[in-house]
């Protein structure tokens, strides 16, 4: 209360939509506290100067948002989930579109490619707490002048406070702290395990894409028998040829990987595939260096699961070295987990 009182006393911070959540006494939801000056709360990569206040979408209260979704014919509206795909995978509004983002920088690409559709429909959008929609909605109206854009004020957080049974939101809301996700007492599981396709909706810091480290929705049963080599929706075609830890493979297996990667490289044509080509080229180089090491006498190691982020044995670090999963006793490691909002 003292913190909020002080913040409200500063002119630049007045009017903040403060959000509260019940947390067990004594439980720390973040490994530490760091205060930094950032150009953006959530990095968007947008270079154009936007007037967020003037160009942003119309703010709808949870009640207004709910009513608009129920009353607007489905063919007249496009409901956009302005979050990452792994967040969408475990919970979203009925009928929402997943823009297939691994990080918010990709929002620009989605808007530009879908501008003709956005111009013809009523655009409604939502995110975790309303933060990402501020700039996202302004960017839509920048690219599509005159677009009818509205956004959920306070995000999923406020909506679930208002509609305690979940309303039109199904599944869980990913929240970027040690709770991982929140959900109504009774809700449907909307996600599927990436490995066996059984219904599943729980994310974990130890289950990430071997290529980009995005979170992957994997069930306990599959995870127990896995070496942790999972793939997000953007990298499904890397299965069988892209591995982070190569020391368990012999020369023929590595040669097969290199051959398959070169086929992927040949197929990655077009101006929008530059990053993909760079990723494949780098992996081919890594495989080739390992082949040289084997020729020089390196031994093939026994297969064991390791943390994709820090490289420690999974027994020592089951993905607890990065983001909000990081245990206080462990040093910070590089990883990807965008700030929520």
Protein Blocks (a to p, Z undefined) as FASTA:
>chain_A
ZZmmmmmmpmklgoiacddddddehiafbfbdcddddfbfbdghiabdcdfklmmccddd
fklmmmmmmmmcfklpccddfbdfklmmnoccehiacehiabfklmmmmmmmmmmmmmmp
ccddddfkommmmmmmmmmmmmmghiacdddehijmlmmmmmmnopaagcjddehianop
acdfbdcdfbdcfklopacdddcfklccfklopacdddfklmmmpghiacdfklmmmgop
acfblmlpcfklmmmmmmmmmmmmmmmgcjklmmmmmmmmmmmmmmmmmmmmmmnopacd
ddddddfklopafklmgoiagcjllcfkbccdddddddeZZ
